[in-house]
Amino acid sequence: MGLVAAGVVAFKAWQAASDPSVQIAFPQVPGFASIAGWLAIPVMLFLLYYLSRRPLSKAGAPDEPAPPTAVM
C-alpha cells in the first residue's frame, strides 16, 4: 500500500511539474490557521523523540549474536 501511495505522490508531482495548470490542494483547517506554526514545533519534537527512541528500545542485548545476513 505504501508503494502505491508513493507512486501516486510521485505521479502528481511529475504531473504538476509538467503541466502548470494542475493545482494540488492540501486540506486546510481554518481553526488551526493562527496556531499552525506553533503547533508544528511540539509535533516535530514528538516525532523526533518517537522515531529515535522506538528503535533503540527494541534493540537486543549487546551479548546476543548478530542476526544472519541475507544472501542474494
C-alpha positions in Angstrom: 0.0 0.0 0.0 2.8 2.4 0.8 4.4 1.8 -2.6 1.2 2.7 -4.3 0.9 5.9 -2.3 4.4 6.8 -3.1 3.7 6.2 -6.8 0.6 8.4 -6.7 2.6 11.2 -5.0 5.4 10.9 -7.5 3.0 11.0 -10.4 1.2 14.0 -9.0 4.5 15.8 -8.6 5.5 14.9 -12.1 2.1 16.0 -13.4 2.3 19.3 -11.6 5.8 20.0 -12.8 5.0 19.2 -16.4 1.6 21.0 -16.6 1.3 24.3 -14.7 -2.5 24.3 -14.9 -2.7 21.4 -12.5 -3.2 22.6 -8.9 -2.6 20.3 -6.0 -4.5 21.5 -3.0 -3.8 20.3 0.6 -6.6 20.3 3.0 -6.7 23.3 5.3 -8.3 23.5 8.8 -9.4 27.1 9.3 -9.4 26.8 13.1 -5.7 25.9 13.2 -4.5 28.7 10.8 -3.4 31.0 13.6 -1.5 28.4 15.7 -0.3 26.1 12.9 3.3 27.3 13.2 3.4 27.0 17.0 1.6 23.6 16.8 4.3 22.3 14.4 7.0 22.6 17.0 5.7 20.2 19.6 4.6 17.8 16.9 8.1 17.7 15.3 9.7 17.3 18.7 7.4 14.4 19.5 8.2 12.8 16.1 11.9 13.3 16.7 11.6 11.6 20.1 9.5 8.8 18.9 11.5 8.0 15.8 14.7 7.9 17.7 13.6 6.1 20.9 11.4 3.4 19.4 14.2 1.6 17.5 16.6 2.0 20.5 14.0 0.4 22.8 13.7 -2.7 20.5 17.5 -3.2 20.3 18.8 -6.6 21.5 21.3 -7.1 24.2 25.0 -6.5 23.3 25.9 -10.1 24.2 23.4 -11.6 21.7 24.8 -12.8 18.4 24.0 -10.8 15.3 21.1 -11.9 13.1 22.1 -13.9 10.0 22.9 -11.8 6.9 20.8 -12.1 3.8 22.5 -13.6 0.8 21.3 -12.6 -2.6 
